[in-house]
């Protein structure tokens, strides 16, 4: 699963309530790293596809059919395990 560590030097006493302004700022962090996240997602999909379906893909000898089969499994992995319209944030304290 794609992930980025974004260390800070901020100290803030709780409890914390995130209003729309803070959520937009957090969303900006995602936007800032969107390219890296997308690349990590592609790499993760390819690696997972090879691990889970590599033997099945390698059975296909025809290059065009091989590429189509690999693309099919990559889409299967992507749609089963990733939600392209969702962003999540985990805060570790």
Long-range contacts (C-beta under 8 A, 24 or more apart in sequence): 1-44, 1-82, 2-37, 2-38, 2-40, 2-41, 2-44, 3-40, 4-33, 4-36, 4-37, 4-40, 6-33, 26-89, 27-87, 30-87, 41-82, 45-74, 45-77, 45-78, 45-82, 46-74, 48-77, 48-81, 49-73, 49-74, 49-77, 52-77, 53-77
